[in-house]
Amino acid sequence: MKLLRARVVAVALLGMATLACAHIKVTSAWVRATVPGQQATGAFMKITSTEAVKLSLVSSPAAGISEIHEMKIVGGVMKMRALPSGLDIPANKAVELSSGGVHVMMMDLKQTISAGQSVPLELRFTRAKGHMATVSVVAKAGFADPFN
Ligand SMILES: [Cu+2]
């Protein structure tokens, strides 16, 4: 009887842990390498989450400012602008940040980003009820997508 109860408690705890954790996965993260003097570049990746979350903040020690940008055609011209309220990541559906679409814009670069260099990024996600989840990513720098 005692053993049975212990097992029930363990299962209940396991269930809770699953609910409490968003299981956000970031893969294929890369940053476009820069040439000396270049002030800005883009970071790209794939994000999946088992629950709906919003990518709300990005930061990197390599850049003074990191923003989430979208590409939009305004008057026939492709323009970039910061997403004012972050990027929605639906549950169980991969969202790709790519050079032609939504991307992370890294500005006020601290130094040249050479191909092959590792660039740390910290992604902050907002979950239901305003809880935050932080995911640390090491992106690979290259002049082209190393995952494609
Ligand atoms: Cu941009």
Residues whose N, C-alpha, C, O or C-beta is under 5 A from the ligand:
A	BS01	CU	H69 M80 M105
